[in-house]
Amino acid sequence: MLGVLYAALGAFTFALNNVAMRRGVVTGSVLQGMALTVPIGGLSFLVMTIAFGELHQLVVFPMAALTWLACQGVVHFVIGRYCNYKSNQLMGVNLTAPVVQLQVPFAMMLAVVMLHEKFTVLQAIGSALMLGGSFITQGNAGKGKRKASAPLTAATPTPTRMNRMTGR
């Protein structure tokens, strides 16, 4: 149950990040956004390790694991973040979010190929549904733009009875 809570909290914070980042890159450049967010991410990590009393764990970390995580950090925080920020700047969050969520089937595929994890029928069905949803969303992007709807009747002025005192 705790894992589901953390996953939901992670999804919420990633969504909040996308919306806030979109607001920033609309007026600024992608490189300005990265220059601000990448160091803040590193500092936040350091603050959290100190706050939870786990700073000593950094020195006992195996060198191979440290190297893998450092490479992952460069891929995620530099390359991935640049591509994410640029796509959001060009297309907006509504169009890029479904495509970015393709990370789940890609991660599952890489886990099977590189880590030899099991891939069940239920995971295959879920991946197919996610892929289908992303492609449907992208296929409909920009099509069938709706015209402005008619004003609500409650918002339109209605004639009122004359005021007996003023005669208006």
C-alpha positions in Angstrom: 0.0 0.0 0.0 2.9 2.4 0.8 4.3 1.8 -2.7 1.1 2.8 -4.3 1.0 6.0 -2.2 4.6 6.9 -3.2 3.8 6.2 -6.9 0.7 8.4 -6.7 2.7 11.1 -5.0 5.4 10.8 -7.6 2.9 11.1 -10.4 1.4 14.2 -8.8 4.8 15.9 -8.3 5.8 15.1 -11.9 2.6 16.6 -13.2 3.1 19.7 -11.0 6.7 19.9 -12.4 5.4 19.7 -16.0 2.8 22.4 -15.5 5.2 24.8 -13.6 8.0 24.1 -16.1 5.7 24.9 -19.0 5.0 28.3 -17.5 8.7 28.9 -17.2 9.8 27.9 -20.7 7.0 29.9 -22.3 8.7 33.2 -21.3 12.3 31.9 -20.9 14.6 29.5 -22.8 15.0 25.8 -22.2 18.7 26.3 -21.2 17.7 28.9 -18.7 15.2 26.4 -17.2 17.9 23.7 -17.1 20.4 26.1 -15.5 18.0 26.7 -12.7 16.4 23.3 -12.2 19.4 20.9 -12.5 21.5 22.5 -9.7 18.4 22.8 -7.5 17.7 19.1 -8.0 21.3 18.2 -6.8 20.9 20.5 -3.8 17.5 19.1 -3.0 19.0 15.6 -3.0 21.8 16.7 -0.6 19.3 18.4 1.7 17.1 15.3 1.8 20.0 12.9 2.5 21.0 15.1 5.4 17.5 15.5 6.7 16.9 11.7 6.7 20.3 11.0 8.2 21.6 9.0 5.3 24.6 11.1 4.2 26.9 8.4 5.4 25.4 6.0 2.8 27.1 8.0 0.0 30.6 6.8 1.1 29.7 3.1 1.4 28.1 3.1 -2.1 29.8 0.6 -4.5 31.8 2.4 -7.2 30.0 0.4 -10.0 26.6 1.5 -8.6 27.8 5.1 -8.3 29.0 5.1 -11.9 25.7 3.7 -13.2 23.7 6.3 -11.2 25.9 9.1 -12.4 25.4 8.1 -16.0 21.6 7.8 -15.3 21.7 11.3 -13.8 23.3 12.7 -16.9 20.8 11.0 -19.2 17.8 12.0 -17.1 18.8 15.5 -15.8 20.6 16.8 -18.9 19.5 15.0 -22.0 16.0 13.9 -20.9 15.2 17.2 -19.2 16.3 19.2 -22.2 14.1 17.1 -24.6 11.2 17.3 -22.1 11.5 21.1 -21.7 11.9 21.7 -25.4 8.9 19.6 -26.3 6.7 21.3 -23.7 7.9 24.7 -25.0 7.0 23.9 -28.6 3.8 21.8 -28.1 2.5 22.3 -24.6 1.9 19.9 -21.8 -1.4 18.6 -23.1 0.2 17.2 -26.2 3.5 16.0 -24.8 2.3 14.4 -21.6 0.8 11.3 -23.3 3.9 10.8 -25.4 6.2 11.2 -22.3 4.1 8.5 -20.5 5.4 6.1 -23.1 8.3 5.8 -20.7 6.4 3.0 -18.9 6.3 0.6 -21.9 9.8 1.5 -22.9 11.0 0.9 -19.3 9.3 -2.4 -19.2 10.8 -3.4 -22.6 14.3 -2.4 -21.4 13.8 -4.2 -18.1 13.0 -7.4 -19.9 15.9 -7.1 -22.4 18.6 -5.7 -20.1 17.6 -7.0 -16.7 15.9 -10.2 -17.7 12.7 -9.4 -15.7 9.5 -11.3 -16.4 6.9 -9.8 -18.7 3.3 -11.0 -18.0 0.3 -11.0 -20.3 -1.4 -8.4 -18.0 1.7 -6.1 -18.5 1.5 -6.6 -22.3 -2.2 -5.6 -22.3 -1.5 -2.5 -20.2 1.4 -1.5 -22.5 -0.8 -1.9 -25.6 -3.6 0.2 -24.0 -1.0 2.9 -23.1 0.5 2.9 -26.6 -3.0 3.1 -28.1 -4.1 5.9 -25.9 -0.9 7.9 -26.7 -1.3 7.4 -30.4 -5.0 8.3 -30.4 -4.3 11.5 -28.5 -1.5 12.5 -30.9 -3.6 11.5 -33.9 -6.5 13.8 -32.8 -4.2 16.7 -31.9 -5.4 19.8 -33.7 -8.3 18.1 -35.5 -11.8 19.2 -35.0 -11.2 22.4 -33.2 -14.4 23.5 -31.6 -15.9 26.8 -32.1 -16.7 29.0 -29.2 -19.8 27.9 -27.5 -22.9 30.0 -27.3 -23.1 32.0 -24.1 -25.0 30.5 -21.2 -28.5 31.7 -20.8 -27.8 32.6 -17.2 -25.0 34.9 -18.3 -27.1 36.8 -20.8 -28.9 39.9 -19.6 -32.6 39.5 -19.4 -35.1 42.3 -19.5 -36.4 43.2 -16.1 -39.6 44.7 -14.9 -39.6 48.5 -14.6 -38.8 49.8 -11.2 -41.9 51.5 -10.0 -40.0 54.2 -8.1 -37.7 55.3 -10.9 -39.8 54.4 -13.9 -36.8 52.6 -15.6 
